[in-house]
Amino acid sequence: MLNILLVEDDEVDVMNVERAFRKNHISNPLFVAGNGLEALERLRSGTIPKERRIVLLDLNMPKMNGIEFLTELRKDPELRHTTVVVLTTSNAERDKIDAYNLNVAGYLLKPVTFSNFCEVMAALNKYWTLVEMP
């Protein structure tokens, strides 16, 4: 079982992830934070189990965006090894470079259609089942 933290401020995108999980029979626990500050608080407080967790991260958010979140995450000795996959609408080269420089496991563009979104979630689920997570 993998504990997934979705860091996303758009309620429609949150609902799309939840729907895609159901459609693909992904039963992993899904936790949601609306911005980077909330995500850091949830990770540090232990409300999300420390074992086998991964973060799905949007970049464009209020209060603390995804790159700021990644910077803080990587500074924290307790959290710096957390696996993060960026799931965003940003196709900006600077965002990709910044994210990979902060050791993300992947950078995925959010698909426009729900069927493509489901395909991305299915591919991520396959990835999670193949990769050994601490």
Rosetta blueprint (number, residue, H / E / L):
1 M L
2 L L
3 N E
4 I E
5 L E
6 L E
7 V E
8 E L
9 D L
10 D L
11 E H
12 V H
13 D H
14 V H
15 M H
16 N H
17 V H
18 E H
19 R H
20 A H
21 F H
22 R H
23 K H
24 N L
25 H L
26 I L
27 S L
28 N L
29 P L
30 L E
31 F E
32 V E
33 A E
34 G L
35 N L
36 G H
37 L H
38 E H
39 A H
40 L H
41 E H
42 R H
43 L H
44 R H
45 S H
46 G L
47 T L
48 I L
49 P L
50 K L
51 E L
52 R L
53 R E
54 I E
55 V E
56 L E
57 L E
58 D L
59 L L
60 N L
61 M L
62 P L
63 K L
64 M L
65 N L
66 G H
67 I H
68 E H
69 F H
70 L H
71 T H
72 E H
73 L H
74 R H
75 K H
76 D L
77 P L
78 E L
79 L L
80 R L
81 H L
82 T L
83 T E
84 V E
85 V E
86 V E
87 L E
88 T E
89 T L
90 S L
91 N L
92 A L
93 E H
94 R H
95 D H
96 K H
97 I H
98 D H
99 A H
100 Y H
101 N H
102 L L
103 N L
104 V L
105 A L
106 G E
107 Y E
108 L E
109 L E
110 K L
111 P L
112 V L
113 T L
114 F H
115 S H
116 N H
117 F H
118 C H
119 E H
120 V H
121 M H
122 A H
123 A H
124 L H
125 N H
126 K H
127 Y H
128 W H
129 T H
130 L H
131 V L
132 E L
133 M L
134 P L
